[in-house]
């Protein structure tokens, strides 16, 4: 599901009216993103729409052997298709962004999120997963 330009504008105006003109651009962006995500993931939205399509997975932390393997294995075991991946090691820091199709997975978006969160905790890294629709809506602001 995606939000229309007018809905995003409405959310932005609502945040501005609640916080006033003195809100910093960073705080405005953060609050609007949060509300867009809530609007897309709200109970009124068919949750099945979040359980298929593509997701953006971003991970970063201190580099160590097996990080890519662990994340890729979780995805492969759950029939998720890595469609694009970029990885960079910056001195001792690891970063990776993946575009993954989760349509064939039997897991819900939430279940996949929870698996990746557990792996992140085990490896002491950060992993964020965001549905493509949420990502696109947030970056249209």
N, CA, C and O of each residue as an XYZ file, in Angstrom:
564
protein
N       0.831     -1.172      0.000
C       0.000      0.000      0.000
C       0.878      1.237      0.000
O       1.922      1.261      0.651
N       0.463      2.260     -0.723
C       1.192      3.511     -0.681
C       0.216      4.637     -0.371
O      -0.994      4.500     -0.546
N       0.762      5.736      0.088
C      -0.065      6.881      0.425
C      -0.033      7.892     -0.710
O       0.983      8.045     -1.387
N      -1.130      8.569     -0.910
C      -1.195      9.597     -1.940
C      -0.420     10.832     -1.484
O      -0.147     11.020     -0.299
N      -0.078     11.660     -2.460
C       0.610     12.919     -2.153
C      -0.230     13.765     -1.197
O       0.300     14.394     -0.281
N      -1.539     13.772     -1.421
C      -2.404     14.601     -0.578
C      -2.429     14.086      0.857
O      -2.493     14.888      1.789
N      -2.380     12.762      1.060
C      -2.362     12.191      2.414
C      -1.048     12.548      3.117
O      -1.052     12.878      4.303
N       0.057     12.484      2.404
C       1.358     12.848      2.983
C       1.360     14.330      3.347
O       1.853     14.714      4.408
N       0.812     15.152      2.471
C       0.698     16.589      2.747
C      -0.169     16.830      3.982
O       0.166     17.656      4.832
N      -1.281     16.105      4.076
C      -2.185     16.224      5.225
C      -1.467     15.873      6.525
O      -1.607     16.580      7.523
N      -0.696     14.782      6.517
C       0.062     14.365      7.705
C       1.082     15.439      8.079
O       1.231     15.768      9.256
N       1.776     15.980      7.095
C       2.784     17.010      7.345
C       2.157     18.258      7.953
O       2.691     18.819      8.910
N       1.034     18.692      7.405
C       0.335     19.869      7.931
C      -0.141     19.616      9.357
O      -0.061     20.499     10.211
N      -0.635     18.409      9.611
C      -1.088     18.052     10.953
C       0.067     18.132     11.958
O      -0.101     18.664     13.056
N       1.227     17.610     11.589
C       2.393     17.659     12.476
C       2.803     19.112     12.721
O       3.090     19.499     13.854
N       2.827     19.910     11.661
C       3.186     21.325     11.813
C       2.221     22.051     12.743
O       2.642     22.865     13.565
N       0.926     21.758     12.616
C      -0.048     22.439     13.474
C       0.079     21.992     14.924
O      -0.155     22.786     15.835
N       0.442     20.746     15.150
C       0.602     20.243     16.518
C       1.874     20.762     17.186
O       1.863     21.097     18.371
N       2.972     20.829     16.425
C       4.256     21.205     17.003
C       4.587     22.688     16.840
O       5.468     23.205     17.527
N       3.895     23.365     15.946
C       4.161     24.791     15.729
C       5.305     25.011     14.763
O       5.968     24.072     14.322
N       5.517     26.278     14.448
C       6.529     26.655     13.454
C       7.960     26.493     13.937
O       8.889     26.526     13.131
N       8.153     26.318     15.230
C       9.503     26.219     15.775
C      10.076     24.808     15.711
O      11.190     24.582     16.183
N       9.351     23.864     15.145
C       9.857     22.495     15.038
C      11.044     22.466     14.078
O      11.013     23.094     13.020
N      12.078     21.740     14.453
C      13.259     21.642     13.583
C      12.927     20.767     12.379
O      12.059     19.899     12.467
N      13.604     20.985     11.261
C      13.356     20.146     10.082
C      13.567     18.656     10.369
O      12.834     17.811      9.856
N      14.573     18.340     11.192
C      14.850     16.939     11.520
C      13.702     16.324     12.307
O      13.273     15.206     12.025
N      13.207     17.066     13.299
C      12.098     16.569     14.115
C      10.830     16.442     13.270
O      10.074     15.485     13.433
N      10.593     17.395     12.371
C       9.436     17.340     11.481
C       9.506     16.088     10.618
O       8.530     15.345     10.518
N      10.654     15.852      9.997
C      10.833     14.684      9.136
C      10.626     13.398      9.930
O       9.934     12.488      9.471
N      11.219     13.320     11.111
C      11.100     12.130     11.959
C       9.642     11.845     12.324
O       9.188     10.704     12.238
N       8.921     12.874     12.725
C       7.529     12.701     13.139
C       6.629     12.346     11.951
O       5.735     11.509     12.075
N       6.866     12.979     10.809
C       6.068     12.668      9.620
C       6.341     11.232      9.178
O       5.404     10.506      8.845
N       7.610     10.808      9.167
C       7.953      9.425      8.809
C       7.244      8.436      9.728
O       6.687      7.435      9.275
N       7.275      8.734     11.036
C       6.643      7.842     12.012
C       5.151      7.714     11.727
O       4.602      6.613     11.778
N       4.499      8.823     11.429
C       3.055      8.788     11.182
C       2.708      8.134      9.846
O       1.665      7.492      9.723
N       3.562      8.293      8.864
C       3.346      7.608      7.585
C       3.428      6.104      7.809
O       2.592      5.345      7.317
N       4.440      5.682      8.555
C       4.594      4.259      8.847
C       3.378      3.734      9.599
O       2.900      2.636      9.311
N       2.876      4.499     10.555
C       1.679      4.096     11.300
C       0.476      3.999     10.372
O      -0.316      3.062     10.473
N       0.339      4.957      9.476
C      -0.805      4.959      8.559
C      -0.779      3.737      7.648
O      -1.819      3.142      7.364
N       0.401      3.374      7.199
C       0.524      2.226      6.298
C       0.338      0.917      7.049
O      -0.241     -0.030      6.519
N       0.832      0.863      8.291
C       0.761     -0.375      9.054
C      -0.446     -0.442      9.982
O      -0.565     -1.384     10.764
N      -1.339      0.533      9.911
C      -2.477      0.564     10.828
C      -3.376     -0.646     10.623
O      -3.358     -1.245      9.548
N      -4.166     -1.021     11.634
C      -5.033     -2.187     11.529
C      -6.054     -2.090     10.402
O      -6.575     -3.106      9.942
N      -6.339     -0.865      9.955
C      -7.297     -0.726      8.851
C      -6.717     -1.238      7.543
O      -7.456     -1.583      6.621
N      -5.382     -1.287      7.464
C      -4.724     -1.766      6.258
C      -4.675     -3.286      6.298
O      -4.416     -3.870      7.350
N      -4.918     -3.919      5.181
C      -4.820     -5.368      5.094
C      -3.373     -5.773      5.353
O      -2.490     -5.446      4.560
N      -3.122     -6.475      6.446
C      -1.763     -6.852      6.820
C      -1.101     -7.694      5.736
O       0.123     -7.670      5.604
N      -1.888     -8.442      4.952
C      -1.306     -9.250      3.891
C      -0.536     -8.406      2.892
O       0.407     -8.899      2.271
N      -0.915     -7.141      2.720
C      -0.188     -6.282      1.791
C       1.239     -6.038      2.275
O       2.128     -5.780      1.463
N       1.468     -6.117      3.580
C       2.814     -5.945      4.127
C       3.599     -7.251      4.077
O       4.821     -7.245      4.229
N       2.917     -8.358      3.868
C       3.564     -9.667      3.896
C       4.027    -10.130      2.521
O       4.507    -11.254      2.374
N       3.889     -9.283      1.529
C       4.384     -9.621      0.199
C       5.027     -8.382     -0.394
O       4.960     -7.295      0.180
N       5.641     -8.553     -1.531
C       6.338     -7.445     -2.162
C       7.789     -7.412     -1.733
O       8.369     -8.432     -1.360
N       8.364     -6.227     -1.792
C       9.784     -6.093     -1.490
C      10.003     -5.310     -0.205
O       9.198     -4.465      0.185
N      11.124     -5.624      0.439
C      11.543     -4.915      1.642
C      12.970     -4.410      1.438
O      13.740     -4.948      0.642
N      13.288     -3.367      2.181
C      14.650     -2.840      2.214
C      15.228     -3.241      3.569
O      14.663     -2.924      4.616
N      16.353     -3.939      3.536
C      17.026     -4.351      4.762
C      18.357     -3.610      4.830
O      19.183     -3.699      3.921
N      18.545     -2.885      5.916
C      19.769     -2.132      6.134
C      20.428     -2.679      7.392
O      19.774     -2.868      8.417
N      21.728     -2.932      7.302
C      22.441     -3.426      8.478
C      23.795     -2.738      8.571
O      24.410     -2.384      7.565
N      24.239     -2.559      9.813
C      25.539     -1.943     10.037
C      26.044     -2.296     11.431
O      25.275     -2.661     12.320
N      27.342     -2.179     11.591
C      27.956     -2.465     12.886
C      29.437     -2.711     12.723
O      30.021     -2.424     11.678
N      30.030     -3.240     13.761
C      31.449     -3.598     13.715
C      31.572     -4.849     12.845
O      30.826     -5.813     13.019
N      32.518     -4.822     11.910
C      32.683     -5.947     10.995
C      33.208     -7.177     11.725
O      34.072     -7.091     12.597
N      32.658     -8.318     11.339
C      33.126     -9.606     11.848
C      32.754    -10.669     10.813
O      31.821    -10.461     10.037
N      33.452    -11.792     10.783
C      33.127    -12.843      9.827
C      31.710    -13.381     10.043
O      31.266    -13.544     11.179
N      31.014    -13.651      8.953
C      29.726    -14.320      9.022
C      28.500    -13.427      9.037
O      27.380    -13.936      9.071
N      28.674    -12.108      9.012
C      27.513    -11.216      9.077
C      26.629    -11.394      7.845
O      25.423    -11.604      7.970
N      27.224    -11.310      6.662
C      26.442    -11.464      5.425
C      25.843    -12.862      5.362
O      24.690    -13.038      4.969
N      26.631    -13.845      5.750
C      26.169    -15.228      5.736
C      24.944    -15.427      6.627
O      23.974    -16.063      6.217
N      24.988    -14.891      7.833
C      23.888    -15.066      8.786
C      22.590    -14.461      8.248
O      21.534    -15.094      8.285
N      22.684    -13.236      7.753
C      21.492    -12.560      7.230
C      20.979    -13.278      5.978
O      19.776    -13.501      5.841
N      21.880    -13.636      5.074
C      21.499    -14.333      3.839
C      20.870    -15.688      4.130
O      19.914    -16.089      3.465
N      21.401    -16.390      5.118
C      20.864    -17.700      5.481
C      19.445    -17.580      6.013
O      18.580    -18.378      5.651
N      19.194    -16.598      6.864
C      17.831    -16.375      7.370
C      16.877    -16.138      6.205
O      15.780    -16.696      6.168
N      17.298    -15.314      5.264
C      16.448    -15.008      4.106
C      16.235    -16.247      3.237
O      15.110    -16.538      2.830
N      17.315    -16.975      2.954
C      17.214    -18.161      2.091
C      16.341    -19.245      2.724
O      15.528    -19.867      2.040
N      16.506    -19.469      4.012
C      15.718    -20.495      4.702
C      14.229    -20.172      4.718
O      13.395    -21.054      4.927
N      13.907    -18.921      4.499
C      12.510    -18.498      4.522
C      12.009    -18.063      3.148
O      11.041    -17.312      3.027
N      12.700    -18.560      2.110
C      12.283    -18.381      0.729
C      12.162    -16.911      0.317
O      11.278    -16.543     -0.457
N      13.052    -16.089      0.837
C      13.110    -14.680      0.455
C      14.181    -14.526     -0.624
O      15.261    -15.107     -0.520
N      13.881    -13.749     -1.651
C      14.770    -13.586     -2.797
C      15.538    -12.274     -2.701
O      14.944    -11.198     -2.766
N      16.855    -12.361     -2.546
C      17.688    -11.153     -2.543
C      17.795    -10.683     -3.985
O      18.379    -11.364     -4.828
N      17.227     -9.509     -4.265
C      17.220     -8.987     -5.625
C      18.370     -8.031     -5.900
O      18.810     -7.887     -7.040
N      18.852     -7.383     -4.853
C      19.993     -6.481     -5.007
C      20.669     -6.356     -3.648
O      20.022     -6.426     -2.603
N      21.965     -6.172     -3.686
C      22.711     -6.068     -2.426
C      23.935     -5.191     -2.654
O      24.595     -5.278     -3.690
N      24.220     -4.365     -1.689
C      25.459     -3.605     -1.685
C      26.038     -3.697     -0.283
O      25.323     -3.597      0.714
N      27.337     -3.887     -0.232
C      28.019     -4.047      1.056
C      29.300     -3.244      1.008
O      29.950     -3.153     -0.033
N      29.654     -2.669      2.123
C      30.885     -1.889      2.188
C      31.512     -2.072      3.562
O      30.828     -2.032      4.584
N      32.813     -2.273      3.568
C      33.580     -2.304      4.803
C      34.361     -0.994      4.850
O      35.166     -0.713      3.962
N      34.122     -0.203      5.879
C      34.821      1.066      6.070
C      35.661      0.916      7.334
O      35.165      1.059      8.451
N      36.937      0.624      7.131
C      37.839      0.286      8.222
C      37.238     -0.884      8.991
O      37.094     -1.965      8.419
N      36.880     -0.716     10.262
C      36.306     -1.849     11.004
C      34.784     -1.867     10.980
O      34.169     -2.692     11.656
N      34.165     -0.973     10.215
C      32.708     -0.882     10.191
C      32.123     -1.555      8.956
O      32.655     -1.442      7.851
N      31.028     -2.250      9.169
C      30.331     -3.000      8.132
C      28.999     -2.307      7.827
O      28.282     -1.914      8.747
N      28.667     -2.158      6.553
C      27.346     -1.651      6.161
C      26.830     -2.510      5.010
O      27.605     -2.974      4.174
N      25.519     -2.715      4.976
C      24.922     -3.492      3.885
C      23.477     -3.040      3.692
O      22.752     -2.791      4.655
N      23.080     -2.940      2.433
C      21.693     -2.651      2.080
C      21.250     -3.724      1.096
O      21.958     -4.031      0.137
N      20.077     -4.288      1.343
C      19.525     -5.331      0.474
C      18.109     -4.953      0.051
O      17.354     -4.356      0.819
N      17.771     -5.305     -1.165
C      16.381     -5.262     -1.611
C      15.967     -6.716     -1.745
O      16.581     -7.481     -2.488
N      14.911     -7.095     -1.014
C      14.528     -8.497     -0.902
C      13.047     -8.665     -1.207
O      12.209     -7.944     -0.666
N      12.728     -9.619     -2.077
C      11.328     -9.946     -2.358
C      10.889    -11.009     -1.361
O      11.470    -12.092     -1.294
N       9.848    -10.683     -0.582
C       9.365    -11.603      0.455
C       8.059    -12.277      0.048
O       7.427    -12.942      0.869
N       7.647    -12.115     -1.206
C       6.346    -12.636     -1.657
C       6.208    -14.143     -1.500
O       5.120    -14.632     -1.194
N       7.288    -14.888     -1.702
C       7.216    -16.349     -1.641
C       7.437    -16.890     -0.226
O       7.324    -18.095      0.001
N       7.747    -16.020      0.710
C       8.008    -16.455      2.076
C       6.712    -16.817      2.791
O       5.675    -16.185      2.588
N       6.789    -17.846      3.633
C       5.633    -18.219      4.452
C       5.558    -17.368      5.718
O       4.549    -17.384      6.422
N       6.636    -16.622      6.006
C       6.657    -15.761      7.183
C       5.918    -14.457      6.897
O       5.900    -13.970      5.767
N       5.315    -13.906      7.938
C       4.750    -12.565      7.825
C       5.906    -11.567      7.919
O       7.013    -11.924      8.320
N       5.642    -10.341      7.553
C       6.634     -9.277      7.682
C       7.118     -9.202      9.134
O       8.317     -9.093      9.388
N       6.195     -9.259     10.068
C       6.533     -9.173     11.499
C       7.431    -10.333     11.927
O       8.401    -10.131     12.658
N       7.110    -11.542     11.475
C       7.931    -12.706     11.839
C       9.352    -12.570     11.287
O      10.324    -12.882     11.976
N       9.464    -12.103     10.041
C      10.789    -11.895      9.457
C      11.528    -10.798     10.214
O      12.720    -10.931     10.494
N      10.842     -9.737     10.540
C      11.418     -8.652     11.342
C      11.979     -9.202     12.652
O      13.101     -8.876     13.038
N      11.196    -10.033     13.330
C      11.617    -10.588     14.613
C      12.834    -11.502     14.478
O      13.727    -11.474     15.325
N      12.873    -12.313     13.414
C      14.043    -13.182     13.172
C      15.303    -12.354     12.961
O      16.359    -12.657     13.516
N      15.180    -11.301     12.147
C      16.343    -10.451     11.878
C      16.757     -9.684     13.134
O      17.949     -9.475     13.361
N      15.796     -9.267     13.947
C      16.118     -8.572     15.200
C      16.895     -9.489     16.141
O      17.841     -9.058     16.800
N      16.488    -10.754     16.197
C      17.197    -11.726     17.042
C      18.626    -11.921     16.539
O      19.565    -11.969     17.333
N      18.789    -12.034     15.218
C      20.126    -12.195     14.638
C      20.989    -10.966     14.915
O      22.177    -11.088     15.212
N      20.388     -9.792     14.816
C      21.125     -8.549     15.077
C      21.637     -8.525     16.514
O      22.772     -8.127     16.780
N      20.784     -8.954     17.424
C      21.177     -8.989     18.831
C      22.326     -9.973     19.050
O      23.277     -9.675     19.773
N      22.232    -11.148     18.422
C      23.283    -12.160     18.561
C      24.621    -11.678     18.021
O      25.671    -11.973     18.591
N      24.578    -10.924     16.905
C      25.813    -10.461     16.258
C      26.242     -9.075     16.739
O      27.289     -8.570     16.335
N      25.429     -8.466     17.602
C      25.706     -7.123     18.108
C      25.851     -6.099     16.975
O      26.790     -5.304     16.951
N      24.890     -6.141     16.032
C      24.825     -5.179     14.945
C      23.404     -4.616     14.900
O      22.537     -5.037     15.666
N      23.179     -3.687     14.022
C      21.835     -3.137     13.814
C      21.315     -3.649     12.480
O      22.026     -3.621     11.475
N      20.063     -4.119     12.476
C      19.393     -4.522     11.246
C      18.025     -3.868     11.245
O      17.255     -4.021     12.193
N      17.724     -3.144     10.184
C      16.412     -2.521     10.030
C      15.758     -3.091      8.779
O      16.404     -3.255      7.744
N      14.479     -3.387      8.888
C      13.727     -3.878      7.741
C      12.528     -2.958      7.565
O      11.836     -2.620      8.525
N      12.300     -2.562      6.326
C      11.225     -1.629      6.043
C      10.574     -2.051      4.731
O      11.262     -2.324      3.747
N       9.254     -2.103      4.723
C       8.554     -2.468      3.508
C       8.788     -1.388      2.449
O       8.846     -0.199      2.765
N       8.920     -1.808      1.208
C       9.188     -0.867      0.118
C       8.135      0.237      0.048
O       8.473      1.389     -0.225
N       6.870     -0.093      0.289
C       5.814      0.919      0.229
C       6.024      2.003      1.277
O       5.820      3.185      1.001
N       6.429      1.605      2.478
C       6.708      2.570      3.547
C       7.911      3.424      3.141
O       7.887      4.648      3.269
N       8.951      2.769      2.656
C      10.175      3.464      2.241
C       9.863      4.498      1.162
O      10.288      5.650      1.258
N       9.123      4.086      0.141
C       8.794      5.027     -0.952
C       7.942      6.185     -0.458
O       8.181      7.333     -0.834
N       6.956      5.902      0.377
C       6.084      6.955      0.891
C       6.880      7.957      1.723
O       6.674      9.165      1.606
N       7.781      7.465      2.555
C       8.543      8.345      3.427
C       9.498      9.224      2.633
O       9.775     10.352      3.041
N      10.000      8.738      1.521
C      10.981      9.500      0.758
C      10.346     10.365     -0.334
O      11.051     10.942     -1.161
N       9.030     10.449     -0.332
C       8.349     11.375     -1.244
C       8.118     12.719     -0.587
O       7.687     13.662     -1.250
N       8.395     12.825      0.696
C       8.124     14.070      1.435
C       9.075     15.150      0.975
O       9.017     16.276      1.470
